[in-house]
Amino acid sequence: MSAPKTLVASDLDRTLIYSSAALALTMPDARAPRLLCVEVHESKPLSYMTETAAALLTELGDTAVFVPTTTRTRKQYQRINLPGPAPKYAICANGGHLLVDGVSDPDWHGSVTARLATECAPLDEVREHLAATADPAWVRKHRVAEDLFAYLVVERELLPEEWVKELAVWAENRGWTVSLQGRKIYAVPKPLTKSAALHELARRTGAPLTLAAGDSLLDADLLLAADRGWRPGHGELAEADWTAPAITALAERGVAAGERILREFMNACDGQASV
């Protein structure tokens, strides 16, 4: 039998893949990297990575157990067409669904929903609070994801900073957390974590080493759960100057950070192989 492979769990949006608004192409146009579109939505290109990053991800998929790890719903995740071998596992809905060969593991989902029922305020209470306090002047959409958590799509330039802070305090007292990512404000139950799903996959695969990357507050527990983690130079964690002993804070921002993260993953896997 071959030895267990390194487990690599990475956030997707603004970590490995980027919308046109998040690319941060600050170099002269002639020196901009070639981009590969990895997501189309309603017949329009939506998310990208550099061609170099795509080649690195393909290599990583052959070297390690690569696990896309996202707050996206299953439907939103399935729009993405990542290069490389199809991942056997994926973590969706911030850990609410553990996909195995594209299908949600019912036992895992059942255990998650049981925890939510006993450890935090119900989703309906949070939805009602958002509906009552969010101003239609800056809210574009109210959304519920997989009957697990809620989020708002907002006009970021009109969003009052104080409202977000007040929501975070309100949510904290009910066992929920708040994360502001681009034009979306997420309200997520604290027991709903990417890290719990990572621990489960590490158990199933027997991985000798776990690696992770992410940019937002909702990725902090994932990074802390891994043996080594990386965060880009943008996003909630960078803005808070968040770090921890096994976490590397990268300087790169935008799509260049995605490429750097994949290089770091490959270097760590190569180092593990030589041990």
Secondary structure, 3 states (H helix, E strand, C coil): CCCCCCEEEECCECCCEECHHHCCCCCCHHHCCCEEEEEEECCEEEEEEEHHHHHHHHHHHHHCEEEEECCCCHHHHCCECCCCCCCCEEEEHHHCEEEECCEECHHHHHHHHHHHHHHCCCHHHHHHHHHHHCCCCCEEEEEEECCCEEEEEECHHHCCHHHHHHHHHHHHCCCEEEEEECCEEEEEECCCCHHHHHHHHHHHHCCCCEEEECCCHHHHHHHHHCCEEEECCCCHHHHCCCCCCCEEECCCCCHHHHHHHHHHHHHHHHHHHCC
